[in-house]
Amino acid sequence: MTALRYVRVHGDIGAADWMRVHNAVIPTAPLALDEVRGNAALRVMEVAYADDVLVGNSTVRPPTDDEPATVIVRVLPEHRRQGYGARLFARALEQGREIGDGTVQTVVLESNDDGLRFALAHGFVEVERYLLDDDTIPFVTLRLA
Ligand SMILES: CC(C)(COP(=O)(O)OP(=O)(O)OC[C@H]1O[C@@H](n2cnc3c(N)ncnc32)[C@H](O)[C@@H]1OP(=O)(O)O)[C@@H](O)C(=O)NCCC(=O)NCCS
C-alpha cells in the first residue's frame, strides 16, 4: 500500500494544495487562500500526498464551549476507494481526541453520499442539519462518542 506523506498547513506551506482539495470537494462553499492561511493558525490542517500526488486533506478544529472537536477529512474524487480516507481519518481522529475531551464531531454536506456513508460506517450519529446563509444544500453534523 502506498505510504501517505502528511504536511501541516502553516503560512504558505501546504495552503494552496489544502484549498485545492477543499474547493474541489465542497464547491458550494469555496475558501480563498487568505481564509485557509487564517484558519490554519487556529486549527490542525494537513494535506496528504501518495507518491507526491495530492490525494486529500484534513481539518481538526479545537472544541468550543458548545461543541466538541471537529474532525473532517476529504479525498479528491479521483483518489477515492483506495483506503486513503480511512487512513486520513484515523490520524485526524487521534488529533481531535487529543485536543478535546475525547468526543468528536464531523460535518458533511448533505448531498455528499460518500461522506455520509463514510461517517456512519465509522460510528458517527447525526445530531443536526443546518443551512449557511445563501446556501441551498444543508450541512449535516454527526457525533462520535
Ligand atoms: C468520505 C471520504 C473522505 C472517503 O474517502 P475514501 O478515500 O474514498 O475512503 P476509503 O477508501 O477509506 O473508504 C471508502 C470506501 O472504499 C472502500 N475501499 C477502501 N479501500 C478499497 C480498495 N482498495 N478497493 C476497493 N474499495 C476500497 C471502503 O471499504 C469504503 O467502502 P464503503 O463506502 O462501501 O464503506 C470521501 O468520500 C470524501 O472526501 N467525501 C467528501 C468529504 C466528506 O464528506 N468528508 C466527511 C467525512 S469525515
The ligand as an SDF file (V2000), in Angstrom:
LIG
                    3D

 48 50  0  0  0  0  0  0  0  0999 V2000
  -15.5390   10.3590    2.8800 C   0  0  0  0  0  0  0  0  0  0  0  0
  -14.2660   10.2910    2.0470 C   0  0  0  0  0  0  0  0  0  0  0  0
  -13.1750   11.0550    2.7710 C   0  0  0  0  0  0  0  0  0  0  0  0
  -13.8440    8.8350    1.8780 C   0  0  0  0  0  0  0  0  0  0  0  0
  -12.6130    8.8090    1.1720 O   0  0  0  0  0  0  0  0  0  0  0  0
  -12.0540    7.4580    0.5300 P   0  0  0  0  0  0  0  0  0  0  0  0
  -10.6150    7.6550    0.2810 O   0  0  0  0  0  0  0  0  0  0  0  0
  -12.8960    7.0330   -0.6010 O   0  0  0  0  0  0  0  0  0  0  0  0
  -12.2640    6.4570    1.7640 O   0  0  0  0  0  0  0  0  0  0  0  0
  -11.8690    4.9190    1.8480 P   0  0  0  0  0  0  0  0  0  0  0  0
  -11.2160    4.4840    0.5650 O   0  0  0  0  0  0  0  0  0  0  0  0
  -11.1330    4.7190    3.1010 O   0  0  0  0  0  0  0  0  0  0  0  0
  -13.2960    4.2300    2.0140 O   0  0  0  0  0  0  0  0  0  0  0  0
  -14.3490    4.4480    1.0830 C   0  0  0  0  0  0  0  0  0  0  0  0
  -14.8810    3.1230    0.5730 C   0  0  0  0  0  0  0  0  0  0  0  0
  -13.9020    2.4860   -0.2410 O   0  0  0  0  0  0  0  0  0  0  0  0
  -13.7130    1.1470    0.2020 C   0  0  0  0  0  0  0  0  0  0  0  0
  -12.3230    0.7770   -0.0820 N   0  0  0  0  0  0  0  0  0  0  0  0
  -11.2290    1.0970    0.6510 C   0  0  0  0  0  0  0  0  0  0  0  0
  -10.1260    0.5960    0.0600 N   0  0  0  0  0  0  0  0  0  0  0  0
  -10.5500   -0.0140   -1.0750 C   0  0  0  0  0  0  0  0  0  0  0  0
   -9.8770   -0.7070   -2.1040 C   0  0  0  0  0  0  0  0  0  0  0  0
   -8.5470   -0.8620   -2.0900 N   0  0  0  0  0  0  0  0  0  0  0  0
  -10.6170   -1.2130   -3.1120 N   0  0  0  0  0  0  0  0  0  0  0  0
  -11.9630   -1.0280   -3.1400 C   0  0  0  0  0  0  0  0  0  0  0  0
  -12.6530   -0.3940   -2.1860 N   0  0  0  0  0  0  0  0  0  0  0  0
  -11.9490    0.1100   -1.1750 C   0  0  0  0  0  0  0  0  0  0  0  0
  -14.0480    1.2020    1.6780 C   0  0  0  0  0  0  0  0  0  0  0  0
  -14.3800   -0.0700    2.1840 O   0  0  0  0  0  0  0  0  0  0  0  0
  -15.2410    2.1250    1.6640 C   0  0  0  0  0  0  0  0  0  0  0  0
  -16.3760    1.4030    1.2210 O   0  0  0  0  0  0  0  0  0  0  0  0
  -17.8880    1.8170    1.6250 P   0  0  0  0  0  0  0  0  0  0  0  0
  -18.0970    3.2420    1.1860 O   0  0  0  0  0  0  0  0  0  0  0  0
  -18.7170    0.8580    0.8660 O   0  0  0  0  0  0  0  0  0  0  0  0
  -17.9380    1.6740    3.1120 O   0  0  0  0  0  0  0  0  0  0  0  0
  -14.5030   10.8960    0.6320 C   0  0  0  0  0  0  0  0  0  0  0  0
  -15.6070   10.2590    0.0360 O   0  0  0  0  0  0  0  0  0  0  0  0
  -14.7480   12.3800    0.6800 C   0  0  0  0  0  0  0  0  0  0  0  0
  -13.8050   13.1640    0.6250 O   0  0  0  0  0  0  0  0  0  0  0  0
  -16.0100   12.7920    0.7770 N   0  0  0  0  0  0  0  0  0  0  0  0
  -16.3280   14.2030    0.8500 C   0  0  0  0  0  0  0  0  0  0  0  0
  -15.8480   14.8340    2.1410 C   0  0  0  0  0  0  0  0  0  0  0  0
  -16.6470   14.3740    3.3210 C   0  0  0  0  0  0  0  0  0  0  0  0
  -17.8680   14.2670    3.2670 O   0  0  0  0  0  0  0  0  0  0  0  0
  -15.9640   14.1320    4.4330 N   0  0  0  0  0  0  0  0  0  0  0  0
  -16.6430   13.7660    5.6600 C   0  0  0  0  0  0  0  0  0  0  0  0
  -16.1160   12.5120    6.2430 C   0  0  0  0  0  0  0  0  0  0  0  0
  -15.2970   12.9190    7.7820 S   0  0  0  0  0  0  0  0  0  0  0  0
  1  2  1  0
  2  3  1  0
  2  4  1  0
  2 36  1  0
  4  5  1  0
  5  6  1  0
  6  7  2  0
  6  8  1  0
  6  9  1  0
  9 10  1  0
 10 11  2  0
 10 12  1  0
 10 13  1  0
 13 14  1  0
 14 15  1  0
 15 16  1  0
 15 30  1  0
 16 17  1  0
 17 18  1  0
 17 28  1  0
 18 19  1  0
 18 27  1  0
 19 20  2  0
 20 21  1  0
 21 22  1  0
 21 27  2  0
 22 23  1  0
 22 24  2  0
 24 25  1  0
 25 26  2  0
 26 27  1  0
 28 29  1  0
 28 30  1  0
 30 31  1  0
 31 32  1  0
 32 33  2  0
 32 34  1  0
 32 35  1  0
 36 37  1  0
 36 38  1  0
 38 39  2  0
 38 40  1  0
 40 41  1  0
 41 42  1  0
 42 43  1  0
 43 44  2  0
 43 45  1  0
 45 46  1  0
 46 47  1  0
 47 48  1  0
M  END
$$$$
